[in-house]
Amino acid sequence: MSLNGLTIAVTGSRRASELAHLISSMGGTPYVAPTIGIVTRSANDANAESLIKAAKEVDYVVFMTGPGVFALIEMAEKINLKDDLIQTLKKKIIVARSPKPRDALQKFGIVAKIVPANTHDNTAEGIAKEMLKHDLKGKMVAVLWHGLKENILKEKLEKAGAKVSDFQVYDYSLSLSKDGAKVLSSMGFQYIEPDEKKVVKLIEDMVAGKVHVITFTSPPSARNLFAIAKKHKMNDVLKKAMQNVIVAAVGLPTATAIDENGVKVDVMPDVYKMGPMMKALADYVQKHPDPVRK
């Protein structure tokens, strides 16, 4: 379980401090350069207010995000609909993508009745698979997305006869807004604010061979890295540099986001969580003692 001598990049923001501590405890040197922040939408945003009002009419409410739960409740409070929203949600069939939104909902006394049991199903496809076990013909479904919508969920549910409405209360960003920071703090995350200059320096250090491993804990953390590289005309050198470092992804959706940018993932745990990712990384390093894989 040793990562001695390895410099390991952390691209996530929400649990960057926790992951950095874990890397240090395993003997590695953390290189923290978060690539992702969130910007919450206004409480008066029509999309957010529409979801609050739509909750009364739908049969299912799907929560794809933990931070989105807190952001939504906070928005409802600002327009004096918090208690009304919570009581409404308690009467609906609540679907949670993973334990994160499930636990966030529980803080407000809202119980998720459908949660994929397998971490491999903590995806839009997995949610669709669980919901299609039920008769959805004529049912109304509201989906609260994270910062990026995925059309596949809506398409599958509508094919089964449901009427689906998509909503968002925050967007992914290269920066972290004040309200976004408040949401993450309310969830107990010891986040580290993203800094584009640090990300550019990370790419430069990867090119220089100063980084041995790069970790990704969400699809946006990967997509934003490539977006920043493209913005600074460093996309080609980044991809070339990543051929010479170990690339670790927390789970399949994250690995897919990396792969779609033409980069191979070396390490992905069976359980899509941060701790298992680091154990899988240590196992990989033990089998491949040379940190440069190619």
N, C-alpha and C positions, 0 to 999 in steps of 0.2 A: 504493500500500500504506500510505497514511497515515490515521491515525485522530485527527489533531490536533484538539484542542478538544472531544473527546468523553469524557464520563464513562461508563465501561462497568462494569456490575455483574457480579460473578462469584458464581454461586450454588453451584457445585461445591465439594467439600471436598478430595478426594484430590489433585488437581493444581492447587489454587487458587493456590499460589505461582508455579507454572510459567506458568499462564495470565495472572496479574497481570504477570509479567515480560514476557511476550509483548506484552501490551497496551501497557505502558510503552515497549517498544522500537519500537512502531509509532506512538508519539506520543500515545496515549490515556492517560486517567487511570483506573486500576483502582479499583473500589469493591468490596471483598471482603466478602461477607456470606453465607457458606455456609449452606445450608438443610438439609443432610443429614449424618447420622453413621451409624455402625453399632454395634450391640450384639451381641457374640458370645454364643452359648449356652454353657451349662456343658458341660464335658467329659463329665459324667454324664447330659447330656440324652438321653433315650431316642431321640429322633429322630436325633441325631448318631451315637450308638453303634449304632443299627439300621443306618444306612448302612454303617458300617465292617464290620459282620457280613454285611450283604446283598451286599456287593461280591463275596463268594465265590460267590454263587449266580447272579448276573445274567450276561447276555451282553454288554450295553452299559452303559457308565456315561457319562452326559452331564453335563458341567461347564458351567454357564451363567455362572460367575463366577470371576475371578482371585482376589480376596480369599478366596473360599470354599475354594479349594484350600489356601491356607495355614492357614486356620482349621481345616479338616478334619484336615490333617496334625498340627497342634498338638494337637487334641483326641485324636487317635489316640495321640500320644506320651504324653499324660497318663494314658492307661489302658493303657500298655505294648503298644500294637498298631501303632505307627508302621511298623516294618519289615515286619510282616505285611501291613499295608494296601498299602504301596508295591509289594511283590512280587505281591500279588493283582491290583492295578490294571495292572501290566505285562503280565498275561496276558489282559486284557479288551480289547474293542473300545472305545476311548476316543473320545468325541465332545467337541469344544470349540466353544463358541458363537462365539468370536472369537480373535484372536491373544493376548489377555490371559490367559485361562485356559490356552491352549495353551502359552504361555511359562512360566507358573507351574508347570505340570505338568512341563515339561522340566527345571526346576531339581531335580526329584526323580527324574529319569531315566525319566519316564513319557511315552510318545509318543502324541499324539492322532492317530488315523488318519482321522478325519472332521472337517474344519473348512471351513465355507463359504468359497469362494474370493472371493466378492463381498461387500463390506462391507454392501451392502443386505440381505444374508441373515443378518447377525449378530443374528438375532431368533429368538423361539420358532418362528415360522412358517418361517423359513429353515432352522433345524435340522430341523424336521419334513420339509421338502422334501428335504433331503440324506439323511435316514435312510430315507425312503420309497423311495429308489432301491434299497434292500436288501430282502430277504425277511424280514419281521419276524414272520411268523406263528409263534406259540408261543415267541417270544423274550422274555426278561425284561430290562427296562430300568430302571435307577435314574437319577434326575435330581437333581442337586444344584443347587438354585436360588440366586439372589441373595436379596435381602431380600423379594422379592415373587413369589409363584407366578403363572403364567399357565396357565389350564386348557387353552388351545388345543393345546399340545404333547401333553399326555396324551391328549386326545380324539382327535387325529389318529393317534397311534401305536397306541392301543387299537383304533381303527377298522380298522387294518391287521393286527390280530391279536396285537399285543404286550401283555404284562402290565407295567404301569408303576407304579413307586413313587416318590413325590416326597419330597425331603428338604431341609432348610435347616440351616445352621450359624450363621447370623447373621440379624438383622432390621434393617431400616432404622429410623432413629430421628431425633428432633430433637436428639439429643446424641450424643457419641462416648464409648463406654466405654473403660476402660483397656486391655482386651484388644483392642477394636476398633482403638485407636490403634496397638497393637503389631503387629497384622496389617498395617495400612497401611504402617507403617514398614518391616516386613520385605520389603515389595514395592518399597521405594524411593520411596514417595510422600511428598512434602513437604506433607502435608495441613495444613489450617487448621481448627481445631475449630469446629463450628457454635455460634452464639450467638443465641438467639431474640430477644433485645433488639436485636441488630444487624439482624436480618431485619425487625423492626417498623420500625426507623429507616429501612431501605432503602425500605420501602413508603411511609413518610411523605415521603421525599426524592423518590421517583418522583412522588407526588401534587403535590409542590411544583415539579416540573419540573427538578430538579437532576441527574437521570440521563437519559442519552440512549439507552443501549443496555443490554439485559439479556441475559446469556448463560446457557444451560442445557446441561450436559454429560451429563445422565442423566435418565431419566423421574422418578426419585424427587426429584431436585432441583427439578423443576417442581411435582410433586404436593405436596411439603412446603411450598413457598412458599404455595400456595393454602390448605393446611391451617392454616398459621400465620395467614394473613389471616382465614380463617373463624373461628378461635379468638378473634381480637381484634376480630371484627365489622368487618373491613376488606375483605371479599371484593369488594364492589361497587366501592369506590373503587380497589382494586388493578386490577380489570379495566378500569375507565375510564382509569386512568393508563397502563396498558399499550397503550392505543390511541394513545398519544402518544410511545411510545419504539420503537426498533427491537428486535424480538425475534429472537434468534438461537438455533437449536437445533443440536446436534452431529449429529443424525441422525433418521431417521424415527420410531423408537420414542419418542424425546424429544419430537419435534414432535407426535406423537399425544397424549402426556400433556398438552401445553400446549393443543392444540386441544380436547380433551375438557373443558377448563375454560372454553371459550368465548373463547379468545384466538387471534388470527391470528399465525402465524409468518412473519416476513419473510425470514429468511436461514437456509438449510440447505445445507451443502456436498454435493457428489456423493460425496466420500470422507468417511465418518463418523469424522473425527478432529478434534482440537482445532486443529491448524495450518491445515488446509483450511477449517475454520469461520471462522477469523480472516481468511483470505484472501478468502473469500466475503463476509465483512462489509465488508472494505475496498473490494471491488468494488462492493458495494451502496451504500456511502457515496459513492463516486465518482459513481455515477449519480444518487444522491439526496442532494445536498449539504446540504439542510436536514434536520437530525437528527430533527425532528418530522415524522412521516410523514403525519399527518392533521390 
